[in-house]
Amino acid sequence: MNAPNTAPNRDLREIIREEPLMRSRILDFLADGPHTVPEIADAVGAPTHEAMYWVMGMRRYGWVREIKDPTPEGYFRYQAAKKEPRP
């Protein structure tokens, strides 16, 4: 399990710039079903706040979608969405 409180804070632009690199790792992890952002962060070895930026970017552009019912802990789960190629 990663330790988000001990991870150094990085520049937001650097985190956002990594989203295309992390996309395949996140989608690979989501291939077995929906997961929460903390679970995704653990799977890719990143702090939770960085994984949140990547997941929200992927959500905005249609790579993932949230499942409307939160977990008992209050987290939303995200699943891979079928991404249609742009013309």
Residue frames as qw, qx, qy, qz and C-alpha x, y, z in Angstrom:
[[0.000, 0.890, 0.457, 0.000, 0.00, 0.00, 0.00],
 [0.412, 0.487, -0.052, 0.769, 1.40, 3.42, -0.87],
 [0.363, -0.565, -0.451, 0.588, 1.85, 6.13, 1.73],
 [0.246, 0.776, 0.336, 0.473, 0.27, 9.30, 0.33],
 [0.346, -0.935, -0.060, 0.041, 1.23, 11.39, 3.36],
 [0.605, -0.545, 0.348, 0.464, 4.94, 10.73, 2.81],
 [0.629, 0.441, 0.427, 0.477, 4.93, 11.26, -0.97],
 [0.237, -0.322, 0.044, 0.916, 6.59, 14.49, -2.05],
 [0.400, 0.761, 0.364, -0.359, 4.27, 17.05, -3.59],
 [0.474, 0.059, 0.520, 0.708, 4.98, 17.46, -7.27],
 [0.165, 0.279, -0.146, -0.935, 4.05, 20.29, -9.57],
 [0.629, 0.398, 0.502, -0.440, 0.48, 19.88, -10.81],
 [0.547, 0.662, -0.311, -0.408, 1.58, 20.34, -14.43],
 [0.088, 0.434, -0.895, -0.056, 3.97, 17.40, -14.06],
 [0.423, 0.110, 0.836, -0.332, 1.20, 15.17, -12.67],
 [0.628, 0.576, 0.234, -0.467, -1.23, 16.10, -15.44],
 [0.360, 0.659, -0.568, -0.338, 1.45, 15.61, -18.09],
 [0.119, -0.274, 0.954, -0.029, 1.83, 11.97, -16.96],
 [0.692, 0.208, 0.412, -0.555, -1.84, 11.07, -17.61],
 [0.758, 0.464, -0.320, -0.328, -1.22, 9.68, -21.12],
 [0.304, 0.434, -0.834, 0.154, 1.58, 7.50, -19.68],
 [0.262, -0.086, 0.807, -0.523, -0.54, 6.25, -16.80],
 [0.683, 0.168, -0.063, -0.708, -3.67, 5.68, -18.89],
 [0.710, 0.196, -0.644, -0.206, -2.69, 2.21, -20.09],
 [0.220, 0.130, -0.846, 0.468, -1.64, 1.10, -16.60],
 [0.394, 0.068, 0.459, -0.793, -4.94, 2.29, -15.15],
 [0.738, 0.212, -0.235, -0.596, -7.00, 0.73, -17.95],
 [0.529, 0.208, -0.822, 0.033, -5.12, -2.56, -17.52],
 [0.012, -0.026, 0.788, -0.615, -5.99, -2.54, -13.83],
 [0.524, 0.186, 0.260, -0.790, -9.64, -1.73, -14.56],
 [0.479, 0.193, -0.718, -0.466, -9.87, -4.62, -17.04],
 [0.282, -0.123, -0.938, 0.159, -10.88, -6.98, -14.22],
 [0.256, -0.715, -0.649, -0.046, -13.69, -4.71, -13.02],
 [0.060, -0.870, -0.053, -0.486, -14.43, -1.39, -11.33],
 [0.649, -0.210, -0.415, 0.602, -12.16, 0.02, -8.62],
 [0.217, -0.944, -0.195, 0.157, -11.92, 3.07, -6.38],
 [0.317, 0.872, -0.274, 0.254, -9.28, 5.77, -6.78],
 [0.437, -0.691, 0.561, -0.132, -7.34, 4.54, -3.70],
 [0.879, 0.007, 0.472, 0.066, -7.28, 1.02, -5.19],
 [0.675, 0.705, 0.044, 0.213, -6.10, 2.43, -8.53],
 [0.023, -0.899, 0.393, -0.190, -3.39, 4.44, -6.78],
 [0.681, -0.450, 0.577, -0.032, -2.13, 1.34, -4.97],
 [0.880, 0.292, 0.359, 0.107, -2.13, -0.66, -8.21],
 [0.584, 0.735, -0.018, 0.343, -0.05, 1.90, -10.12],
 [0.705, -0.226, -0.231, 0.631, 2.15, 2.80, -7.15],
 [0.152, 0.456, 0.070, 0.874, 1.19, 6.47, -6.99],
 [0.052, 0.160, 0.548, -0.819, -0.21, 8.79, -4.33],
 [0.211, 0.577, 0.781, -0.113, -4.00, 8.88, -4.24],
 [0.151, 0.791, 0.140, -0.576, -4.19, 12.58, -5.11],
 [0.022, 0.451, -0.628, -0.634, -2.18, 12.01, -8.31],
 [0.129, 0.203, 0.947, 0.214, -4.34, 9.03, -9.30],
 [0.206, 0.690, 0.560, -0.410, -7.40, 11.24, -8.77],
 [0.155, 0.672, -0.245, -0.682, -6.12, 13.76, -11.35],
 [0.010, 0.217, -0.853, -0.475, -5.48, 10.98, -13.87],
 [0.141, 0.391, 0.909, -0.043, -8.84, 9.30, -13.32],
 [0.210, 0.735, 0.352, -0.540, -10.71, 12.61, -13.57],
 [0.132, 0.557, -0.479, -0.666, -8.89, 13.42, -16.82],
 [0.014, -0.009, 0.951, 0.310, -9.71, 10.00, -18.18],
 [0.187, 0.552, 0.753, -0.305, -13.33, 10.45, -17.10],
 [0.196, 0.689, 0.026, -0.697, -13.57, 13.80, -18.84],
 [0.271, 0.495, -0.592, -0.575, -12.39, 12.35, -22.12],
 [0.857, 0.116, -0.113, -0.489, -14.44, 9.16, -21.96],
 [0.413, 0.380, -0.823, 0.084, -11.79, 6.58, -21.04],
 [0.190, -0.162, -0.891, 0.380, -13.47, 5.68, -17.73],
 [0.414, -0.508, -0.259, -0.710, -16.87, 6.17, -16.19],
 [0.157, -0.243, 0.712, -0.640, -18.03, 6.13, -12.62],
 [0.358, -0.377, -0.847, -0.111, -20.47, 3.72, -11.09],
 [0.250, -0.631, -0.115, -0.725, -23.15, 5.83, -9.43],
 [0.771, -0.596, -0.160, -0.156, -23.47, 3.88, -6.17],
 [0.067, 0.738, -0.591, 0.318, -20.55, 4.58, -3.79],
 [0.586, 0.029, -0.775, 0.235, -18.87, 1.89, -1.73],
 [0.575, -0.683, -0.446, 0.066, -19.77, 1.60, 1.97],
 [0.554, -0.351, -0.108, 0.747, -16.67, 3.74, 2.66],
 [0.153, 0.856, 0.199, -0.453, -18.07, 6.48, 0.40],
 [0.186, -0.444, 0.582, 0.655, -15.77, 6.04, -2.59],
 [0.743, 0.516, -0.004, -0.426, -17.00, 5.93, -6.16],
 [0.690, -0.122, 0.639, 0.319, -15.78, 3.10, -8.32],
 [0.354, 0.682, -0.316, -0.557, -14.59, 3.63, -11.88],
 [0.794, 0.128, 0.581, 0.126, -14.68, 1.25, -14.81],
 [0.224, -0.207, 0.578, 0.757, -13.11, 1.29, -18.23],
 [0.550, 0.602, 0.284, -0.505, -15.43, 2.68, -20.89],
 [0.693, 0.341, 0.493, 0.401, -15.46, 1.70, -24.51],
 [0.096, -0.665, 0.155, 0.724, -13.54, 4.48, -26.19],
 [0.666, 0.645, 0.370, 0.063, -14.75, 5.26, -29.67],
 [0.541, -0.079, 0.259, 0.796, -12.00, 6.44, -32.03],
 [0.169, 0.744, 0.129, -0.633, -12.37, 10.02, -33.16],
 [0.721, 0.605, 0.311, 0.132, -12.88, 10.57, -36.92]]
